[in-house]
C-alpha cells in the first residue's frame, strides 16, 4: 500500500540532477588525475586543477544536503541520499588528498603501476557516471546497476594487485639506501588505493539502494 501511494506522489528529481553533475565532475577530475600520473613539468598545474575540481564537487554536495533539508518528498531514503553524495564526494576528496601529498613531497615522477591504478580510477569514475542515471528507474535497470557494481568490484581487485606489486617493486628499488623514496611512494600508493575504494563504496551504495526498492 505504501509503495503504491509513494509511486503516485511527486518526487524531487533535482537530486538525480545533482548526483549526475557530481559524477561528471568526478570523471573530469579522474581524467586530469590520470594525466598527472604521467609525470613531468605539468604536475603542479594538474594538482591545482584537481583542487579546483574538488571545490566544485563540494559545492554540488552542499546543494544535495541543502535540498535534503528542504525537501518533503525524496526519490529514496534520506539516509541513502546522504550516504550516496558522501561516497561520491569522498572519491574526489581522495584525489585531492593524493595531490596534497604529491605537492608536499614535490613528486614529479610516478611508477607504471601508479599510472595503471590511474587508469582504473578513470574507468571506475566512468562506470559510476553511466550508472547513476539508471537510479531514476532503478527497478527497470536493476540488472545493469548490479552489473556495474560487479565491474567496479573487479576493478578494485585489480587495483589491489597493482598496489601490492607496486609496493614490492618500490621496496626492491629502494631497500638499500632509499628509505625516504619508499615512504613517499608507499603513501602515494595508499592514497591511490583509497580513491578506487571510494568508487567501490559508491557502487555498493547504489546496489544497496536498489535492494531496498526491489
C-alpha positions as semicolon CSV with decimal commas, in nm:
position;residue;x (nm);y (nm);z (nm)
1;X;0,000;0,000;0,000
2;X;0,271;0,248;0,098
3;X;0,467;0,167;-0,217
4;X;0,158;0,239;-0,430
5;X;0,100;0,573;-0,258
6;X;0,466;0,666;-0,292
7;X;0,452;0,593;-0,666
8;X;0,169;0,849;-0,702
9;X;0,347;1,124;-0,510
10;X;0,572;1,377;-0,688
11;X;0,944;1,320;-0,645
12;X;1,233;1,564;-0,613
13;X;1,418;1,492;-0,940
14;X;1,675;1,758;-0,858
15;X;1,860;1,500;-0,650
16;X;1,928;1,293;-0,960
17;X;2,047;1,601;-1,148
18;X;2,290;1,681;-0,868
19;X;2,419;1,324;-0,840
20;X;2,486;1,320;-1,213
21;X;2,653;1,664;-1,201
22;X;2,883;1,540;-0,927
23;X;2,966;1,225;-1,124
24;X;3,058;1,439;-1,427
25;X;3,299;1,638;-1,212
26;X;3,445;1,313;-1,076
27;X;3,515;1,186;-1,429
28;X;3,681;1,512;-1,530
29;X;3,889;1,507;-1,212
30;X;3,987;1,144;-1,273
31;X;4,099;1,221;-1,628
32;X;4,308;1,512;-1,502
33;X;4,444;1,286;-1,228
34;X;4,548;1,028;-1,485
35;X;4,736;1,290;-1,687
36;X;4,913;1,395;-1,369
37;X;5,038;1,039;-1,318
38;X;5,231;1,062;-1,645
39;X;5,462;1,295;-1,452
40;X;5,669;1,580;-1,588
41;X;5,667;1,959;-1,553
42;X;5,286;1,989;-1,568
43;X;5,232;1,802;-1,239
44;X;5,185;2,123;-1,031
45;X;4,927;2,253;-1,280
46;X;4,733;1,928;-1,265
47;X;4,744;1,940;-0,884
48;X;4,585;2,285;-0,897
49;X;4,319;2,166;-1,143
50;X;4,225;1,871;-0,922
51;X;4,194;2,107;-0,627
52;X;3,953;2,317;-0,833
53;X;3,751;2,007;-0,924
54;X;3,732;1,914;-0,557
55;X;3,589;2,257;-0,474
56;X;3,327;2,218;-0,749
57;X;3,234;1,873;-0,617
58;X;3,199;2,012;-0,265
59;X;2,959;2,278;-0,393
60;X;2,738;2,013;-0,552
61;X;2,748;1,803;-0,234
62;X;2,637;2,105;-0,032
63;X;2,347;2,159;-0,273
64;X;2,237;1,799;-0,219
65;X;2,243;1,837;0,159
66;X;2,056;2,167;0,138
67;X;1,792;2,011;-0,088
68;X;1,764;1,721;0,153
69;X;1,682;1,957;0,438
70;X;1,426;2,147;0,232
71;X;1,250;1,858;0,057
72;X;0,947;1,681;0,196
73;X;0,946;1,420;-0,083
74;X;1,270;1,244;-0,179
75;X;1,326;0,981;-0,452
76;X;1,454;0,732;-0,196
77;X;1,555;0,708;0,169
78;X;1,712;1,026;0,312
79;X;1,992;0,829;0,471
80;X;2,079;0,675;0,135
81;X;2,080;1,016;-0,034
82;X;2,314;1,147;0,233
83;X;2,532;0,839;0,209
84;X;2,547;0,840;-0,171
85;X;2,657;1,202;-0,201
86;X;2,914;1,148;0,075
87;X;3,054;0,844;-0,106
88;X;3,068;1,037;-0,434
89;X;3,238;1,328;-0,265
90;X;3,489;1,102;-0,091
91;X;3,619;0,983;-0,430
92;X;3,710;1,336;-0,539
93;X;3,831;1,422;-0,190
94;X;4,072;1,129;-0,204
95;X;4,212;1,256;-0,534
96;X;4,266;1,588;-0,358
97;X;4,440;1,414;-0,067
98;X;4,668;1,242;-0,316
99;X;4,773;1,564;-0,486
100;X;4,832;1,724;-0,145
101;X;5,087;1,451;-0,074
102;X;5,236;1,489;-0,423
103;X;5,273;1,863;-0,370
104;X;5,408;1,823;-0,018
105;X;5,685;1,588;-0,127
106;X;5,739;1,763;-0,463
107;X;5,689;1,439;-0,657
108;X;5,720;1,471;-1,034
109;X;5,765;1,111;-1,149
110;X;5,540;0,813;-1,095
111;X;5,575;0,440;-1,140
112;X;5,397;0,247;-1,418
113;X;5,176;0,076;-1,160
114;X;5,066;0,414;-1,024
115;X;4,964;0,511;-1,377
116;X;4,780;0,181;-1,417
117;X;4,585;0,247;-1,097
118;X;4,506;0,585;-1,251
119;X;4,353;0,401;-1,546
120;X;4,139;0,200;-1,302
121;X;4,026;0,523;-1,137
122;X;3,917;0,672;-1,471
123;X;3,730;0,355;-1,566
124;X;3,558;0,336;-1,226
125;X;3,452;0,701;-1,248
126;X;3,306;0,647;-1,595
127;X;3,107;0,342;-1,482
128;X;2,965;0,541;-1,191
129;X;2,874;0,827;-1,425
130;X;2,697;0,585;-1,661
131;X;2,516;0,405;-1,379
132;X;2,383;0,691;-1,168
133;X;2,112;0,793;-1,422
134;X;1,977;0,437;-1,402
135;X;1,860;0,511;-1,048
136;X;1,584;0,726;-1,197
137;X;1,411;0,397;-1,292
138;X;1,604;0,155;-1,076
139;X;1,363;-0,138;-1,090
140;X;1,371;-0,141;-1,468
141;X;1,750;-0,105;-1,463
142;X;1,830;-0,345;-1,180
143;X;2,038;-0,583;-1,393
144;X;2,252;-0,301;-1,532
145;X;2,306;-0,149;-1,187
146;X;2,416;-0,484;-1,045
147;X;2,644;-0,546;-1,344
148;X;2,808;-0,208;-1,292
149;X;2,868;-0,291;-0,928
150;X;3,037;-0,617;-1,027
151;X;3,256;-0,431;-1,278
152;X;3,377;-0,186;-1,017
153;X;3,441;-0,463;-0,763
154;X;3,663;-0,634;-1,022
155;X;3,841;-0,307;-1,092
156;X;3,902;-0,261;-0,721
157;X;4,053;-0,610;-0,703
158;X;4,275;-0,523;-0,999
159;X;4,385;-0,205;-0,821
160;X;4,471;-0,406;-0,509
161;X;4,702;-0,630;-0,713
162;X;4,866;-0,327;-0,874
163;X;4,907;-0,170;-0,531
164;X;5,082;-0,477;-0,388
165;X;5,300;-0,524;-0,696
166;X;5,390;-0,157;-0,691
167;X;5,486;-0,165;-0,324
168;X;5,709;-0,466;-0,381
169;X;5,881;-0,304;-0,676
170;X;5,923;0,017;-0,476
171;X;6,079;-0,174;-0,186
172;X;6,320;-0,365;-0,408
173;X;6,430;-0,046;-0,579
174;X;6,491;0,141;-0,253
175;X;6,581;-0,121;0,009
176;X;6,949;-0,030;0,023
177;X;6,953;0,346;0,071
178;X;6,619;0,486;-0,042
179;X;6,404;0,474;0,270
180;X;6,251;0,818;0,211
181;X;6,169;0,739;-0,153
182;X;5,994;0,421;-0,036
183;X;5,795;0,605;0,232
184;X;5,679;0,873;-0,010
185;X;5,594;0,624;-0,283
186;X;5,406;0,399;-0,041
187;X;5,198;0,695;0,077
188;X;5,102;0,784;-0,278
189;X;5,008;0,421;-0,348
190;X;4,793;0,420;-0,036
191;X;4,607;0,732;-0,148
192;X;4,554;0,587;-0,496
193;X;4,403;0,272;-0,349
194;X;4,167;0,481;-0,137
195;X;4,040;0,661;-0,447
196;X;3,944;0,327;-0,603
197;X;3,791;0,212;-0,274
198;X;3,574;0,523;-0,271
199;X;3,431;0,443;-0,612
200;X;3,362;0,089;-0,492
201;X;3,173;0,242;-0,199
202;X;2,958;0,435;-0,447
203;X;2,885;0,117;-0,642
204;X;2,795;-0,073;-0,326
205;X;2,572;0,213;-0,215
206;X;2,382;0,208;-0,546
207;X;2,333;-0,168;-0,517
208;X;2,210;-0,125;-0,160
209;X;1,959;0,139;-0,268
210;X;1,839;-0,095;-0,541
211;X;1,790;-0,382;-0,296
212;X;1,572;-0,165;-0,076
213;X;1,343;-0,083;-0,366
214;X;1,305;-0,419;-0,540
